[in-house]
Amino acid sequence: MSDPALGTFPELLAHGVGGRQDLPIPFGFAVTGAALALVISFVVLGAFWREPRLGDPEAGRPLPERVGRVVDSAGWRWGLRLLGLVVVGYFGIGLFLGPDLDRNPTAGAFYVLFWVGLVPLSLLFGPVWPALNPLRTGFLLVAAVLRRDPRRGLLPLPARLGYWPAALGLLAFVWLELVAPDRATVPVIRTWLVAYAIVVLVGAVVFGVDFLDRGDAFEVYSDLVGRLAVVGRRDDGVLVWRNPLEGMSALAPAPGFVVVVVVLLGSTLFDSLSNAPAWFRFVQNSELPPVFTNTVGMLALIGLVLAAYGLTCLLAARLAPGVRPGEVAAEIAHCIVPIAVGYVLAHYYSLLVLEGQRTLALLSDPLVTGTANWLGTAHWSISAALVTPSGVATLQVTLIVLGHLIGTVLGHDRALVLFPGRAAVAAQVPLLVLMVGYTVAGLLLLFAG
């Protein structure tokens, strides 16, 4: 099936196709233009957006009532849950029964179709993983058989737990994806997934099924991205067409949320850094084990992103007397989400297109027999028509800048609520500097080499 020129999954971990030389304008101009776009947007927002416009609980146009009835029906919900079980069950064939060979689709299905593909899927349809999650479905089925209320665990769910389980789960996953030895092999993926499932299900048993809302890293990931979808739910549960910024603005602060978004952003930046020739040479020349060096590098970059964010919130609070730095950090963390989403789409676009096609073909033969064609895709050929170097490079810059612009708008609107009077504009200056810094650093790392 596969085109040998495109290699196998481990060889495609570099993700990118475009480079600095592939941009239609000089790279320096692209970086300068991106920074200027943020500055200009800040000025325009300050001049023309002087009152909060987001966060209205009644915002959005309701979908037709019959659509809402279908989507909210038990049949629809259980249909999606069973679909999730079928898809994951099929994935389990290669995971538990297939040999550990390059043609086993497990690595591509997990890292590409699931992790990367969940972003565009959630952007289009909203938070899809909570509806498909087999861990949630399995827990609900067991609770139904035992005739127990799935929302009641052994202990009440403490509010202070917040997003911390999801933050730790995301950190564990990005370490697996970016650092772990033999991370593309079936035994490593299988061991990690089994351990993750056990931890999440234990959490559900102890605290009830609502633990998954903020404790399952992948549900949280899908929910955050899905808040940028044009279809969503209001606080009263009504399905509506909405301004995507409304969904993101409705995110309520909770413990651990800042760490979740920082891990998403910092890990993607580290993925770019780890593919840079300079970092690769540094790791190879170091006397320390590569897994140790990369682990420290990933944690250091995530810590740097967090430190920059914390310093920004501290400076903003000092410019707005009466507002605490912790309050600023909690209230504007949601503006980092579209930035992280932009980076993820920019960084992984070519991987999704190329390796996604290869994985779909390999899924027809999950046992790697060499003859099976269960899904009718085994003979697909890989097309690179959508990943021309100049096209990918331009798309990457566009997505990164767009993510930062959306984050700037969200931050500005929340600042009008959070900061008093004229301090709203002054307190946003550190946020603007942070945005420009993230943009420049992200572009430099993405196109390093």
C-alpha positions in Angstrom: 0.0 0.0 0.0 2.3 2.7 1.3 4.6 4.8 -0.7 8.2 4.0 0.4 9.3 7.5 -0.3 7.1 8.7 2.6 8.5 6.3 5.1 7.0 4.7 8.1 5.5 6.3 11.2 8.7 6.7 13.3 10.3 8.5 10.4 7.4 10.9 10.1 7.6 12.1 13.7 9.2 15.3 12.5 5.7 16.2 11.2 6.6 19.3 9.2 7.0 19.6 5.4 7.3 23.3 5.0 10.3 25.4 6.1 11.5 29.0 6.3 12.6 28.9 2.6 9.1 27.8 1.5 7.3 30.9 2.6 6.1 33.2 -0.2 7.7 36.0 1.7 11.0 36.1 3.7 10.7 34.5 7.1 11.7 37.6 8.9 8.9 39.5 7.2 6.4 36.8 8.3 7.5 37.0 11.9 7.4 40.8 11.9 4.0 40.8 10.2 2.6 38.4 12.7 3.8 40.6 15.6 2.4 43.7 14.0 -1.0 42.0 13.4 -1.2 41.4 17.2 -0.2 45.0 18.0 -2.7 46.4 15.5 -5.5 44.2 16.8 -4.7 45.3 20.4 -5.0 49.0 19.3 -8.2 48.4 17.4 -9.8 46.4 20.2 -8.9 49.2 22.7 -10.5 51.8 20.4 -13.7 50.0 19.4 -14.3 47.2 21.9 -14.9 49.1 25.1 -17.6 47.0 26.7 -17.7 43.2 27.4 -19.5 41.4 24.6 -18.9 37.8 25.5 -20.2 35.5 28.2 -23.9 36.1 27.6 -25.7 32.9 28.9 -28.4 33.3 26.3 -26.1 33.9 23.4 -26.6 31.8 20.2 -29.5 30.9 17.9 -31.3 27.7 18.9 -31.1 24.8 16.5 -34.5 23.5 15.2 -36.3 21.8 18.0 -36.5 18.4 16.3 -32.7 18.4 16.0 -32.4 19.0 19.7 -34.8 16.2 20.4 -32.8 13.7 18.3 -29.4 14.7 19.7 -30.6 14.6 23.3 -32.5 11.3 22.9 -31.3 8.2 24.7 -31.1 6.4 21.3 -28.7 8.9 19.8 -26.5 9.0 22.9 -26.2 5.3 23.2 -25.7 5.0 19.4 -22.6 7.2 19.7 -21.4 5.2 22.8 -21.8 1.9 20.9 -20.0 3.5 17.9 -17.1 4.4 20.2 -17.0 0.8 21.5 -16.9 -0.6 18.0 -14.2 1.8 16.8 -12.0 1.2 19.9 -12.7 -2.5 19.7 -11.4 -2.6 16.2 -8.4 -0.6 17.3 -7.8 -3.2 20.0 -7.3 -5.9 17.4 -4.0 -4.4 16.3 -3.2 -3.3 19.8 -3.6 -6.7 21.5 -3.4 -9.3 18.7 -1.3 -7.7 16.0 2.5 -8.1 15.8 4.9 -5.3 16.7 5.8 -4.3 13.1 5.8 -1.0 11.2 2.7 -2.1 9.3 0.7 -2.5 12.5 -1.7 0.5 12.4 -1.7 1.0 16.2 0.8 3.8 16.4 -0.8 5.8 13.6 -4.3 5.2 14.9 -3.4 6.4 18.4 -1.0 9.3 17.8 -2.4 10.6 14.5 -6.0 9.6 13.8 -7.0 9.9 17.5 -4.8 12.5 19.1 -4.4 14.8 16.1 -7.7 14.0 14.4 -9.6 14.8 17.6 -8.8 18.5 17.0 -10.5 19.1 13.7 -13.3 16.7 14.7 -14.0 18.7 17.9 -13.7 22.0 16.0 -16.5 20.8 13.7 -18.9 19.0 16.0 -18.0 20.1 19.5 -16.7 17.9 22.3 -17.1 14.5 20.6 -14.9 12.3 22.9 -17.1 12.4 25.9 -19.9 11.0 23.7 -17.6 8.2 22.3 -15.3 7.5 25.2 -15.4 3.7 25.8 -14.2 4.2 29.4 -17.3 6.3 30.2 -19.5 3.9 28.3 -18.1 0.9 30.1 -18.5 2.5 33.5 -22.1 3.4 32.7 -22.9 -0.1 31.6 -21.4 -1.7 34.7 -23.3 0.8 36.9 -26.6 0.0 35.1 -26.0 -3.8 35.6 -25.3 -3.2 39.3 -28.2 -0.8 39.5 -26.1 2.0 41.0 -26.2 5.7 40.3 -23.1 6.3 38.2 -22.8 9.8 39.6 -22.3 8.5 43.1 -18.8 7.3 43.9 -17.3 6.1 47.1 -16.4 9.7 48.0 -17.8 13.1 46.9 -15.9 14.7 44.1 -13.9 17.5 45.7 -14.0 20.9 44.0 -10.3 21.5 44.7 -9.4 18.5 42.5 -10.5 20.5 39.4 -8.5 19.8 36.3 -5.4 18.4 38.1 -6.0 14.7 37.1 -6.4 15.8 33.4 -3.2 18.0 33.7 -1.2 15.0 34.9 -2.8 12.7 32.3 -1.9 15.1 29.5 1.6 15.4 30.8 1.9 11.6 30.9 0.6 11.4 27.3 2.9 14.1 25.8 5.9 12.4 27.6 4.9 9.2 25.9 4.4 10.8 22.5 7.5 13.0 22.5 10.1 11.4 24.8 9.4 7.7 25.8 11.8 5.1 24.3 10.2 2.9 21.6 7.1 5.1 21.8 5.8 3.9 18.4 6.0 0.2 19.3 2.9 -1.8 20.2 4.0 -3.0 23.6 4.8 0.5 24.9 1.5 1.9 23.6 -0.5 -1.1 25.0 1.1 -0.8 28.4 0.5 3.0 28.6 -3.2 2.7 27.5 -3.9 -0.1 30.0 -2.3 1.8 32.8 -4.2 5.0 31.8 -7.6 3.2 31.6 -7.0 1.7 35.1 -6.2 5.0 36.7 -9.2 6.8 35.1 -11.7 4.0 36.0 -10.4 3.9 39.6 -11.1 7.7 39.7 -14.6 7.1 38.3 -15.3 4.4 40.9 -14.0 6.6 43.8 -15.7 9.9 42.7 -18.4 8.9 40.2 -18.7 9.3 36.5 -18.5 13.1 36.7 -14.8 12.6 37.5 -14.3 12.0 33.8 -15.4 15.5 32.9 -12.2 16.9 34.3 -10.2 13.8 35.1 -10.0 12.1 31.7 -7.3 14.0 29.8 -8.7 13.2 26.4 -12.2 14.3 27.3 -10.9 17.6 28.6 -8.8 18.0 25.5 -11.8 17.4 23.2 -14.0 19.7 25.4 -11.5 22.6 25.3 -11.1 22.4 21.5 -14.9 21.8 21.0 -15.7 25.1 22.7 -14.4 26.8 19.5 -17.1 25.0 17.5 -20.0 26.9 16.0 -22.4 24.4 17.5 -22.7 24.3 21.3 -24.9 24.3 24.3 -26.0 27.2 26.4 -26.1 27.0 30.2 -29.7 25.9 30.0 -28.8 22.9 27.8 -30.2 24.2 24.5 -28.3 23.4 21.4 -27.4 26.6 19.5 -25.5 28.1 16.6 -23.1 30.5 18.3 -20.1 32.7 18.0 -17.2 30.3 18.8 -15.7 32.8 21.2 -18.8 32.5 23.4 -18.1 28.8 24.1 -14.5 29.6 25.1 -15.5 32.6 27.2 -18.0 30.5 29.2 -15.1 28.4 30.6 -15.2 28.7 34.4 -11.9 28.9 36.3 -11.0 25.8 38.2 -7.9 24.4 39.9 -5.4 22.9 37.5 -6.9 24.5 34.4 -3.9 26.8 33.8 -1.5 23.8 33.9 -3.7 22.0 31.4 -3.4 24.7 28.8 0.2 25.3 29.5 1.0 21.6 29.0 -0.8 21.7 25.7 1.1 24.7 24.4 4.5 23.9 25.9 4.6 20.3 24.7 3.8 21.3 21.2 6.5 23.9 21.3 8.9 21.2 22.6 7.9 19.0 19.7 9.1 21.7 17.3 12.3 22.2 19.3 13.1 18.5 19.5 12.9 18.3 15.7 15.4 21.2 15.2 18.9 20.1 14.1 20.5 22.0 16.9 18.6 20.2 19.6 19.1 16.9 17.9 22.9 17.4 17.9 22.8 18.6 21.5 21.0 15.4 22.6 23.3 13.2 20.5 26.4 14.8 21.9 25.3 14.8 25.5 26.7 12.2 27.8 23.3 11.8 29.5 20.7 9.3 28.2 18.5 10.9 25.5 15.3 10.1 27.4 16.6 12.1 30.4 17.7 15.0 28.3 14.5 15.2 26.4 12.4 14.8 29.6 14.2 17.7 31.2 14.0 19.7 28.0 10.2 19.2 27.7 9.6 20.0 31.4 11.8 23.0 31.1 10.0 24.4 28.1 6.6 23.8 29.7 7.9 25.5 32.8 9.2 28.4 30.8 5.7 28.9 29.2 4.2 28.7 32.6 6.7 31.2 34.1 6.1 33.7 31.3 2.3 33.4 31.8 2.7 33.8 35.6 4.9 36.9 35.2 2.4 38.4 32.8 -0.4 37.9 35.3 1.7 39.4 38.1 2.5 42.5 36.0 -1.1 42.9 34.9 -2.3 42.7 38.5 0.2 45.4 39.5 -1.2 47.7 36.8 -4.8 47.1 38.1 -4.9 47.7 41.9 -7.3 45.4 43.8 -6.9 42.4 41.5 -4.8 39.5 42.7 -2.3 37.8 40.3 -3.9 34.4 41.0 -7.3 35.8 39.9 -5.8 37.1 36.7 -4.2 33.8 36.0 -7.4 31.9 36.5 -9.6 34.3 34.6 -7.6 34.7 31.4 -6.2 31.2 31.0 -8.9 30.4 28.5 -7.3 32.8 26.0 -4.3 30.3 25.7 -6.6 27.6 24.4 -7.0 28.9 20.8 -3.2 29.6 20.7 -2.5 25.9 21.6 -5.1 24.8 19.1 -3.5 26.9 16.4 -0.1 25.4 17.2 -1.4 21.9 17.2 -3.1 22.3 13.8 0.0 24.0 12.3 2.5 21.6 13.7 0.6 18.3 13.0 -1.2 19.2 9.7 1.2 17.4 7.4 1.4 14.4 9.8 -2.4 14.1 9.8 -2.6 14.2 6.0 0.3 11.9 5.1 0.4 9.5 8.0 -3.4 9.6 8.3 -3.8 8.2 4.8 -1.2 5.5 5.5 -2.9 4.5 8.8 -6.3 4.3 7.1 -4.8 1.9 4.6 -3.1 -0.2 7.2 -6.3 -0.5 9.3 -7.6 -2.9 6.7 -5.1 -5.4 7.9 -4.8 -5.0 11.7 -3.2 -8.4 12.2 -0.6 -7.6 9.5 -1.2 -10.8 7.5 -0.3 -9.1 4.2 -3.5 -10.2 2.5 -6.4 -8.9 4.5 -8.5 -6.0 3.3 -11.3 -5.7 5.9 -12.1 -2.1 5.3 -11.4 -2.0 1.6 -8.6 0.5 2.0 -5.5 -1.7 1.9 -4.6 -0.6 -1.7 -4.9 3.1 -1.2 -2.0 5.1 -2.4 -0.8 8.2 -0.4 -1.4 11.5 -2.0 0.8 14.5 -1.1 -1.3 17.0 -3.1 -2.4 18.8 0.1 1.1 19.1 1.6 3.2 21.2 -0.8 6.0 22.8 1.1 4.9 26.4 0.4 1.3 25.6 1.1 2.1 24.0 4.4 4.4 26.8 5.5 1.8 29.4 4.7 -0.9 27.5 6.5 1.3 27.1 9.5 1.9 30.8 9.9 -1.7 31.6 9.3 -3.0 29.2 11.9 -0.5 30.4 14.5 -1.4 34.0 14.0 -5.1 33.3 13.9 -4.9 31.4 17.2 -3.1 34.3 18.8 -5.6 36.9 17.4 -8.5 34.9 18.8 -6.7 34.6 22.1 -6.1 38.4 22.1 -9.8 39.1 21.6 -10.8 36.7 24.4 -8.2 38.2 26.7 -9.4 41.8 25.9 -13.0 41.0 26.6 -12.2 39.3 29.9 -10.0 42.2 30.9 -12.9 44.6 30.5 -14.7 42.5 33.1 -11.8 41.8 35.4 -10.0 45.2 35.5 -11.6 48.4 36.7 -12.0 51.4 34.3 -9.0 52.6 32.4 -6.8 49.9 34.0 -8.4 47.5 31.6 -6.2 48.7 28.7 -3.0 49.2 30.7 -3.3 45.8 32.3 -3.5 44.2 28.9 -0.1 45.4 27.8 1.8 42.6 29.5 -0.7 40.1 27.9 0.1 41.7 24.5 3.8 41.3 25.1 3.2 37.6 26.1 1.2 37.0 22.9 3.9 38.6 20.7 6.6 36.5 22.6 4.6 33.3 22.1 4.1 34.1 18.5 7.7 34.8 17.6 9.0 31.9 19.7 6.5 29.5 18.1 7.3 30.5 14.6 11.0 30.3 15.2 10.7 26.8 16.7 8.2 25.6 14.1 10.5 26.6 11.2 13.8 25.9 13.0 16.5 24.3 10.9 
